[in-house]
Amino acid sequence: MATNTLKQKLAEGKWVSGPIVEEIRTAGGVKMLALAGHDFLWWDMEHNFYDWDLLLHMVQFTHLYGVTPLVRVTDLSYANIARALDTGAQGIVIPRVDNAEQAEQAVSYAKYPPRGRRGAGGMARNFYETKTALQSVEDGNAETMVILQIEHPDAIGELDAICSVDGVDVICVGPQDLSVNMGIHGQFDNPTFQEAIGMINDICAKHGKPVGMVSRDAASFKTWGDLGCRFMVCNSDLSLIFQQASRDRKTLEEVLG
């Protein structure tokens, strides 16, 4: 597996960014997102409908265009995590992690022995480069990221234990679900919500874990950055299309009357 530049930048204390990809299914679409300058593409299997064959191609294109490919799976299961990583994904995003036991499971599914129990096989995981079995395992364990989503207030109470699990790289807030579970649906400017994000950052900082946030509004990352977030999941392909199309229509109305 190639060097994970996303993981490297986070280790250097830098902020990173990338969009969620929901609908793009062509090499050209991947290339356009890569040219925008983001650090990663987050291929979403949880709320969208890629099949494994298509995901394989999208992940490989992402790598070829110099961006770190991440895949969010539907749930915490060995089959989903191992298969996503075998497409060549350099990081796995796991939703709805609520405790250290689940965090340990996630790491064990994503890492090869001796740290985990991931099965070793396939060429796509190495971007079709020829490697020895030992090289594949060592590189995979070194470069693969485990990104856990916190989406319930109960998980905040367990976060110290979650962060203590060896192999967890990033804690990423799932703001929509977290706000729903807090009873303040989508109220991201609510002081109670922002206090929770600050608490998450404080706990993660004690363990040296970067915190992520998801938003369609790039300007909002000033708020989240001030609270400590460095893993910026900025917008989605569908939202980007809508936002630019809306701006263009508004501009046309202004200039043409």
C-alpha positions in Angstrom: 0.0 0.0 0.0 1.3 3.5 -0.9 2.1 6.1 1.8 -1.1 7.5 3.3 -0.6 11.2 2.8 -3.7 12.0 4.7 -2.5 10.2 7.8 0.9 11.9 7.4 -0.6 15.4 7.3 -2.7 14.7 10.4 0.4 13.4 12.2 2.1 16.7 11.4 -0.7 18.6 13.1 -2.2 20.0 9.9 -5.9 20.3 9.0 -7.2 18.2 6.1 -10.3 18.2 4.0 -12.4 16.3 1.6 -16.0 15.8 0.4 -18.4 12.9 0.8 -19.1 11.3 -2.6 -22.6 10.0 -3.1 -23.4 9.9 -6.8 -20.3 10.3 -9.0 -19.6 7.2 -11.0 -17.0 8.3 -13.6 -13.2 8.8 -13.7 -13.9 12.4 -14.8 -15.9 13.2 -11.8 -13.2 11.8 -9.5 -10.6 13.8 -11.4 -12.5 17.1 -10.9 -12.8 16.5 -7.2 -9.1 15.7 -7.0 -8.1 18.8 -8.9 -10.0 20.9 -6.3 -7.1 20.2 -4.0 -8.7 18.2 -1.2 -6.8 15.6 0.8 -9.3 12.7 0.7 -12.5 11.5 -1.0 -15.1 9.9 1.4 -16.9 7.2 -0.6 -20.2 6.7 1.1 -21.7 3.2 1.3 -23.9 3.9 4.3 -26.5 6.2 2.8 -25.9 5.6 -0.9 -25.9 2.7 -3.4 -22.5 1.9 -4.9 -21.9 -1.8 -5.6 -18.6 -3.3 -4.8 -17.4 -3.5 -8.4 -18.0 0.2 -9.0 -16.5 1.1 -5.6 -13.4 -0.7 -6.6 -13.0 1.4 -9.7 -13.8 4.7 -7.9 -11.3 3.9 -5.1 -8.5 3.1 -7.6 -9.2 6.2 -9.6 -9.0 8.3 -6.4 -5.6 6.8 -5.6 -4.3 7.3 -9.2 -5.3 11.0 -9.0 -3.2 11.5 -5.8 -6.0 11.7 -3.2 -6.5 9.4 -0.2 -9.5 7.1 -0.7 -11.8 6.6 2.4 -14.9 4.4 2.5 -17.7 4.7 5.0 -19.3 1.3 5.4 -23.0 0.7 6.4 -22.1 -0.8 9.8 -19.6 -2.5 12.0 -19.1 -5.9 10.4 -16.0 -7.8 9.3 -17.4 -8.4 5.8 -18.1 -4.8 5.1 -14.8 -3.5 6.5 -12.5 -6.1 5.0 -14.1 -5.8 1.6 -14.0 -2.0 1.6 -10.3 -2.1 2.4 -9.6 -4.7 -0.2 -10.8 -2.3 -2.9 -7.7 -0.2 -2.0 -9.3 2.2 0.5 -6.6 3.7 2.8 -9.1 4.4 5.5 -12.4 3.0 6.8 -15.1 5.2 8.3 -17.4 3.4 10.7 -20.7 5.0 11.8 -22.4 4.7 15.2 -19.5 3.7 17.4 -20.7 4.0 21.0 -18.1 2.3 23.2 -14.6 0.9 23.5 -15.7 -2.7 22.6 -17.0 -1.5 19.3 -13.8 0.5 18.7 -11.7 -2.6 19.4 -13.8 -4.6 17.0 -13.3 -2.0 14.3 -9.6 -1.9 14.7 -9.3 -5.7 14.7 -11.3 -6.0 11.5 -9.2 -3.3 9.8 -5.7 -4.6 10.8 -3.8 -7.7 9.9 -2.3 -9.9 12.6 -0.8 -9.5 15.1 -2.9 -6.4 15.9 -6.1 -7.6 14.2 -7.7 -10.4 12.3 -8.1 -9.1 8.8 -7.5 -11.7 6.1 -4.6 -11.1 3.7 -5.3 -11.4 0.0 -6.1 -9.7 -3.3 -4.2 -7.3 -5.5 -6.4 -4.2 -5.4 -5.5 -3.6 -1.7 -1.9 -2.9 -2.9 -3.0 -0.9 -6.0 -2.0 -3.9 -8.1 1.7 -3.6 -7.1 3.5 -6.8 -6.5 4.5 -7.2 -2.8 5.5 -10.0 -0.6 3.0 -11.2 2.0 5.0 -9.6 4.8 5.2 -6.2 2.9 1.5 -6.2 2.3 0.7 -6.8 5.9 3.2 -4.4 7.3 2.2 -1.6 4.8 -1.5 -2.3 5.4 -1.2 -2.0 9.1 1.0 1.1 8.9 -1.1 3.0 6.3 -4.7 2.0 6.9 -6.7 4.5 9.0 -9.6 3.7 11.3 -12.0 6.6 11.6 -14.9 6.2 14.1 -18.1 8.3 14.0 -19.6 9.6 17.3 -23.3 10.0 16.7 -25.0 9.6 20.1 -24.5 11.6 23.3 -24.0 8.4 25.2 -20.8 7.8 23.1 -19.3 11.1 24.5 -19.4 9.6 27.9 -17.5 6.6 26.6 -15.1 8.6 24.5 -12.1 8.5 26.8 -12.2 4.6 26.6 -12.8 4.7 22.9 -9.8 6.9 22.3 -7.7 4.6 24.5 -8.0 1.8 21.9 -4.8 1.3 20.0 -5.3 1.8 16.3 -8.0 4.5 16.4 -6.8 7.3 14.1 -9.7 9.9 14.0 -12.9 10.5 15.9 -15.4 12.1 13.5 -18.6 13.7 14.7 -21.8 12.6 12.8 -23.5 16.0 13.4 -26.9 15.1 11.9 -27.4 12.0 14.0 -25.8 13.5 17.0 -28.1 16.4 17.0 -31.1 14.2 16.4 -30.2 12.0 19.3 -29.7 15.1 21.4 -33.2 16.2 20.5 -32.0 19.4 18.7 -32.4 18.2 15.1 -30.0 20.0 12.8 -29.4 22.9 15.3 -25.7 23.1 14.8 -25.5 26.6 16.2 -27.2 25.5 19.4 -24.9 26.2 22.4 -25.6 22.7 23.7 -24.5 21.2 20.5 -21.4 23.3 20.3 -20.6 22.5 23.9 -20.7 18.8 23.0 -18.3 19.4 20.1 -15.9 21.2 22.5 -16.1 18.4 25.0 -15.3 15.8 22.3 -12.3 17.8 21.2 -11.1 18.2 24.8 -11.3 14.4 25.4 -9.6 13.6 22.1 -6.9 16.1 22.6 -5.8 14.3 25.8 -5.2 11.2 23.6 -3.7 13.0 20.6 -6.7 12.0 18.3 -7.8 14.4 15.6 -11.5 15.3 15.6 -13.6 15.5 12.4 -16.7 17.4 11.5 -19.1 17.2 8.6 -20.8 20.2 7.0 -22.1 21.4 3.6 -21.0 25.0 4.5 -17.3 25.6 4.2 -17.5 28.8 6.2 -18.8 26.9 9.2 -15.5 25.2 9.6 -14.2 28.4 11.2 -16.5 27.5 14.1 -15.5 23.8 14.2 -11.8 24.7 13.7 -11.9 27.1 16.6 -13.3 24.2 18.7 -10.3 22.0 17.7 -11.5 20.0 14.7 -8.9 19.3 12.0 -10.5 16.6 9.9 -12.9 18.6 7.7 -15.5 16.6 5.8 -16.6 19.5 3.6 -19.7 19.2 1.5 -20.8 16.4 -0.9 -20.8 15.9 -4.7 -24.6 16.4 -4.9 -24.6 19.5 -2.7 -21.7 21.0 -4.7 -23.6 20.6 -7.9 -26.7 22.2 -6.3 -24.8 25.1 -4.8 -23.0 26.0 -8.0 -26.1 25.6 -10.2 -28.1 27.8 -7.8 -25.4 30.5 -7.8 -25.3 30.5 -11.6 -29.1 30.8 -11.8 -29.0 33.7 -9.3 -26.3 35.4 -11.3 -28.2 35.0 -14.5 -31.3 36.5 -13.0 -29.2 39.5 -11.7 -27.4 40.2 -15.0 -30.3 39.5 -17.4 -33.2 40.7 -15.3 
